[in-house]
């Protein structure tokens, strides 16, 4: 039981300032090495105004250094295309 509890407890402890800075630097170094990434996603939104959650699906595309495309496919078609300092938003292809 103790071998199971120690790893779980370790996840709840806070990092010291020095450890947090080291972890942040390591994360940023890893992010800078990413050249491109494509990922599908499912997003579930709950609201007090609806009885059932809304499920959206879509795709995210990233190309270093400055291209990001975020597209929702369901329940509606919507995308945001960012290329450098220009952003285009489209709903239902318009």
ZIQUIRA-V49411 format. One record per residue. N is the residue number from 0. SS is DSSP state (H for helix, E for strand, - for the rest). OMEGA is omega in radians with two decimals (* if undefined). Layout:
n: (N:N)
ss: (SS:SS)
omega: (OMEGA:OMEGA)
This chain:
n: (0:1:2:3:4:5:6:7:8:9:10:11:12:13:14:15:16:17:18:19:20:21:22:23:24:25:26:27:28:29:30:31:32:33:34:35:36:37:38:39:40:41:42:43:44:45:46:47:48:49:50:51:52:53:54:55:56:57:58:59:60:61:62:63:64:65:66:67:68:69:70:71:72:73:74:75:76:77:78:79:80:81:82:83:84:85:86:87:88:89:90:91:92:93)
ss: (-:H:H:H:H:H:H:H:H:H:H:H:-:-:-:-:H:H:H:H:H:H:H:H:H:H:H:H:H:H:H:H:H:-:-:E:E:E:E:E:E:E:E:E:E:-:-:-:-:-:-:-:-:E:E:E:E:E:E:E:E:E:E:-:-:-:E:E:E:E:E:E:E:E:-:-:-:E:E:E:E:E:E:-:-:E:E:E:E:E:E:-:-:-)
omega: (-3.13:3.12:3.07:-3.06:-3.08:3.11:3.12:3.13:-3.12:3.13:-3.09:-3.11:3.13:3.08:3.01:3.12:-3.13:3.13:3.11:3.11:3.11:3.13:3.11:3.12:3.12:3.11:-3.13:3.09:3.11:3.13:-3.13:3.13:-3.13:3.12:3.09:-3.13:3.03:-3.10:2.97:-3.13:2.99:-3.11:3.14:-3.14:3.07:3.14:3.08:-3.10:3.14:-3.13:3.13:3.11:3.05:3.14:3.09:3.06:3.14:-3.06:3.04:3.12:3.11:3.00:3.12:0.12:-2.93:3.09:3.10:3.09:-3.12:-3.05:2.98:3.13:3.10:0.06:3.09:3.13:3.14:3.10:3.02:-3.10:-3.14:3.11:-3.08:-3.12:3.12:3.12:3.09:3.07:3.13:3.04:-3.12:3.06:-3.13:*)
